[in-house]
Amino acid sequence: MRKPKLTPPSVDAPQPTIGACAICGRPRDARYNPFCSKRCADVDLYRWLKGRYVIPGALAPRADDEED
């Protein structure tokens, strides 16, 4: 029995969009997954950089030589 010849997917082939954008709720774009656009990806990055998103965990012990 012959095996079917497999071809790699094209880079330019449209990718299925599943779900909604994590920021605005529009359909996702495969280039910016899990977002719909570069703008929404940048909004998410800004939120991380400004400390709006926080990963829970214990506070690090404070060194004696640290000042406020």
Secondary structure, 3 states (H helix, E strand, C coil): CCCCCCCCCCCCCCCCCCCECCCCCCECCHHHCCCCCHHHHHHHHHHHHCCCCCCCCCCCCCCCCCCC
